[in-house]
Amino acid sequence: MQPLDCGALTALLLHAASRHLHRKLALLLAAHGLPLEVRDDAFVIPASGFDRLADVLAAFSGTERPDLLAVPRTGERLDLWHVAPLEQWVGRLSSGWFGAASERLRFHLQPIVELGGGGVYGYEALVRAEWGGQLIGAGPLLKAAATHGQSRGFDAHARRGAIQQAYPLLGPGQVLFINFAPGVVYNPDICLQTTFETCREVGADFSRLLFEVTESEAFPDLRLLRAILERYRAEGARVALDDLGAGHTSLTYLAELRPDLVKLDRDLVRGLHGDDPRVPLVSALVRYAHDLGIQVVAEGIETGGELRMVAELGADYAQGYFLGRPAPQPGGLAPQAARFWAAP
């Protein structure tokens, strides 16, 4: 990955798509003490003024912002390949750490537990980055990747890192859950090659790898998604869909794609109890998945009561803070979860 070096920029040229926006932009730039140098109908903002652009942008509505474009300049050279909405450039300037941080990825492992007996079935690799003396979580990393136009590169980079760092830490027979965003895979035969090469480099048993569609992904192209999952399976890996019951992962997707596992949306199990009106829905979803030959993971388990309920409703596995928090090393079951299965 090679995101643009924002620190090398000397100016941004701001262009408004209409006269009204041009006048509004001029007034706001002046109000924030920014120069009104104009070149080819665009306002030239030097690097010394970049820190005030977020305040300028805040005065524009969501419908106006796409019509404000920014062209980066390094020295006297305009980089027309990186023309983008001002909003995107403000995001890039505020996340200049992204390029360096993405080279310092770390993975925290959270256990997925068998509900039948409490054994650790596997671990999900959750991406982090070390930067500035702290850990940056997956949310800010993914947002920064999208802002810098690096979603595809970051997704592949993170998959490779998870395999390299986390797979060697697994216990015998345990499975590694690896997140991926299907929206960045335009051709599975091309885009997934580096992932498979990394698996072979570390000597990974493909049957102990499970690739999971990320929870934030609303993916409309069913045919491409099927091709992606089939490509993973052709190598011997397993696949999972996330957030069943949240709207994105519909029952149609389950029937068409037949993943090996599906994760119930955490909102379905949060605070779940015996008299809860969600119980019939959760029970029906679990039965439907089982009828298709799909195993079910209940995620977001934070209490013993929730764990008991999803076990009674037939889920196969569970994941959540009650069972174990993400950690740099595989930690097994949390003490309270171990006591849950030890109780008579």
N, C-alpha and C positions, 0 to 999 in steps of 0.2 A: 504494500500500500504506500502511495506517495501523495498524501493530501497537499494542497497548495500551501506554501509557506507564507502565512499571513504577515509574519514579521518582516518580510522583504518588500511589502507594498509601500509605495510612496504616496499613493492617492487613490481615491475612488471617484469616478465620474458618475453623478446621479442624473438620471433622465426620467422625466415624468411624461406619461403618455398623452396627457391633455393639457390645454392651457390652464384650466382650473387647478389641476394638481400642480402644475409648474408654479403658479402664483402662490399656492398654499405652501409648497415646499420652500420657496424663496423666503416667505415670511417666517417660517419655522426655523430655517437655518440662521436667519438674522437674529431671531429671538434667543437662540442658543449660542450666539457669539461666533458663529461659523462664517468663513469668508464667502462672498458671493461671486467669486471668479467663475465666469461662464466660458465654456469652450464647446463649440458645435452644439449649442442649445442644452448643454449639460453642465451642472454645477460641479466644480472640482473641489473635492474635500481632501485636504492633506492628512497624512497619518496622524498628526497632532490633534486632529478633530474627531478621530474615530470613536473616542470614548463618549461622545455626545450624540452619536447617531441613534442609539437605542431610544433616547428621549424624544428625538425628532420623529422616529417611526411610531412611537406610542400615540401620537396625535392623529394618525391616520386610521381609518376604519379597516375592518377585515376585507371589505370589497375594494377598497382603494389600494391596498398594499401590493397586489400583483401588478399594478400599473406603474410601480416605482422600480426602475431597474438600476443596477450598479455595474460599472465596468472597472475592473482593477487595473492599476497602472504601477509598473515597476520601473523606476527611473523615468524615462520619457516614453517607454513602450507600453502601449495598451494591449491587454490580453483579452482579445475578443472571444476566445474559447471559453472563458470563465464568466461571461455575462450571466447575471442571475438577479432575481428580485432583491431589493435592498434588505428585505426581511431575512433572506437567507444569508446575506453577507454580514448582517448584524450578528446572526447566530454563529457564523464562522469566526468572527473577530472575538466573540466572547468565549469561544472554545478552542483557542489557539493551542491549548495543551493536547489536543486530540492525537496528532501525529506521533508525538513522543510517547504519550501514555499507551497508545495501542501497541507499542513495541515492548510494553512491560505488563502484558496480560498475566493474570493469575486466575486460578479456578478453585472455587470453594465447592465442596461436595456435600450434598444433602441426601440422606438415606431414603430409599423407597423400600417399604417394609411389607413382607408377606403377612396378610391378616390371619392366615390359617395357624401360624405358630410363632410369629414374631421374628422370623429370621430376616436379615437384610438381603433383599433381592438384588439391589444395585444402588447406584448413586447418580444423581443428576449433577452435571458439571455446570456451575453457574459462573459466568464470566465476571471478572473484576479487573481493575487496572491500578497499579501503584503509581501515584503521581503526587508530588508536593507533600510527601509524608503522610498521605492518606489513601484509602481505597476508594476508587470510583466504581459505582455499581453499574449493572447492566443498563438501566434506564437512561442515565446520562450518556453512556457510551454509544448506545444505539441512536439516540437523538443526535449526538454530535456526528456520527458516521453519516446519517442521512443529510445533515446540514452541509457537510463537506463533500457530498456526492460520492461517498465511499461505502455505501451500504453493502454492495456486492463484495468488495474486497475485504471489508471487516468481517462479514459473515463467514467467508471462507477461511480467513486468518484465525478467527475464533474457533472454528471447527477443528482446524489442524492443531491449534494450541491445546484444546481440550483432550484430544487423542494423545498428544505427546506428553502432557503433564499428568493427566488424571488416570489414563488407562493403566499405567504401570503400578498404580497405588491400589488397584482393586484386589480383593481377596479372591480365592478360588471360586470360579463359577459365577461371580458377581457381574452384573450388567452395567455398562456405562450409558447413561441417557445424555444425548448431545442435541442441543437445540439447533434448529436451522430455520431460516426464513425462505419459504419457497418463492416469494416474490423476486428474489435476487438471482434465481436460477433460470436462465433463459433457455438453456439446452443442457439437460442432465448429463449427456455423454461428454460434454466439454467441461461444464462447470464443476462437476464432482470429481474430476480426475485427481486433483491435488489432495482431496480428502482421502481417496482410496490409496494413493501413493503413501500418504502419511501412515495409514493403517498398516501397510505392509512394512514400512520402515521400522515401526515399533513392535512388529510381530503380533499385531492384534488379531484375536480370534473374532472374525466378523459376526459370529453368532452371539457374541457378548457385547455387541454395539447396538444401541437402539436410538434411531434418529427421530426427533420429536418436532413437529411443526410448532413454532413458537406461539405463545398464547395471544400475542397481539395481532396475529396475521389473519386478516379477513381476505381469503384468497378465492377469487371468483372463477379462475380457469381450472375447472375440474379435470379436463383432459391432460393439461400439463402437470397438475399435481399428481395425477395417477402415474404419469410417466416418471416423475421424480421418485415416487415411492417404489415403483417397480425397479428402478435402477439401483436403489439401495438394496432391495431384496435380492436382486440378481447377484450381488456380491456376498450374500449370506447374512446381511444385517436385518434387523427388525425395525419397524416403524410405528409411530404413535401419533395420534391427533390429540389436541389439547382443547380444554374448555367446552366439553359436551354440556349443552344446556345454556350456553351463554349467547347463542344466536349464530356465531360464526361457524361452529362445528355442528351442522345440522344432521338430522337422522338420515337425510339423503346421502350426505357425504359418507356416513358410516356404511351404508348399504353398498354404495358404489366403490369405495376404496378398500373396505375390509382391512383396516390396520390391525396390527397385532395387539395393540393396547389403545385405550382411550382414557383421557383424564376427565373426571367430572369437574365442572366449573366450581371454584371454591365458594361462590355465593350459594350454591345448593347445599353445602354441608356446614356453613358457618352457623353455629348455635343450634344445629339440628337436634331435635329431641322427639320423644315418642309420640306426642300429640301435635307435632308440627305438620301444617298442611303440605309441606314439601315432601313428606315421607312417601306418599303414593307416586309422586313424580320421580323421585330418586330410584325407588324400587322398580318402576316401569323402565327407566333408562338402563338400569343394570341388567334387567331381564332381556331387554331388546339387544343390548350388546352381546350378551352371552348367547342368545339365539343365533347371532351372526358369527359366533366363534371368536369374539373379541373380549379380551380381559379388561378389567376396569380398575383404574387407580383413582382413589379419592384424595384430592390434594387440599392443602390448607387446613389440615387437622391441628387444632390448637388445644383441645381438651380431651380428657378421657371419655367424656360423654359422647362427643362427636365420633371418637374412634369406635366406641361400642356400637353406636347406631349404624355406621357404614358397614361394619362387620356383619351386623344382623341383617342388613339389607342386601348382602351378597357381594359387596366389592371384593376384589382379589388382593389389592395392595392399597397402601396409604402412604401419604407424605405430608409433612408439616412440622411446625416447631415442637409439638408435643412429642414427636418421634425423634427429632434430631434437627438441630440448626445447621445451616451451611458452615463448613469449617475447612481449613486448608488441607487437613488430613482426614481420611475416613475415620469417623468416630464411633460407628456402631449406634446402638440404641441409646437414647437419652435415659437417665435413671428412672424417671417417672414412667416411661414406656416399658422399660424392662420389668418394673414392678407390676404393670398392668397384666403382662402375660404370666408373671410368677404367681399372681393371686389365685387362690383356689376357686 
